[in-house]
Amino acid sequence: MRWEKAVADGLASGVSHAFGIFDKTLCDIQEVGMSPSDHWWLLEREDACGACREAAIVIDGRWPRSMRIEDARVSVARRL
């Protein structure tokens, strides 16, 4: 639960993408005005982008277990 859902006018409906950094999704889509929403992006959801899911699993696997809990979740984009 450490990813925010990406929002932008140019993203296709019916697929949710995880917001990464540098105004891109985890699957490398970049849209003008893209931002993280106030809602979490969950890889378990049926509408989750498969490429974002794969990237999230790899990235999350590199984080220490203690940083994977809800209280350790910090929005990178909101700190930039």
N, C-alpha and C positions, 0 to 999 in steps of 0.2 A: 504494500500500500504506500509506495513512495512516488508514484508517478501521477501527474495531473493530466487530465484529458486536454488535448490540443483543440483550440477553437480558431477558426478562420473562415471567411466567406468562401474561399476556394476549395475547401476540403469536401470530398464527396460525402453525401449523406448515407447513412446505413452502416458506416464503418467508423469505429472510434480509434483515434491515434493517440499515442502517448507523446506528451510534449517533452522534448529533450532540451538541448541548449542551442544557442545561436539562432533562435527562431525557427528551428527545424523539429520535425517529429523524430522518433527513434528510427523510423524507416527512411529518413533523409528527405522527406517532403518539406519544401519551404514555400510558404505563402506570405504575401505582404500582410502585415498586421496580425500575424499569428501570435497567440498568447496562451498561457496555461489558464484553464478554467478553475473555478473554485471546487470542481468535482474531481474525485480520484478516477484515474484510469486503471481498470483492473484487468489483468491478462486473462482471467477466468471467464470473462463475459463473452457471450456468443458473438457479439459484433466487434470484438477486439481485432485490430489489424494483425495478421499473422506475422508479418515482418517486424512490427513493433514488439510483438510477443517474444519472438526469438531474440531480439536485441535486449529486451528487458531481462530475460532469463540469464543471458550471458553477463550483462552488467551487474545484476543483483547477485550473481554467484561470486563476483569478485569482492563484494562488500563483506566486512566482518559481520558475524551473526548479531552482535550487539547493536549494530547500526541498522538492522532490518526491522526493528520494532517500531510501532506507531509513534512513540514519543521521540524517536530519533529522526523522524521524517522532517526534512527541511527543504523548501523549494529553492532550488539553485537559481532559477530565473528571477525570483523575487528578490534575491540578494544582489544580483548584478546591477 
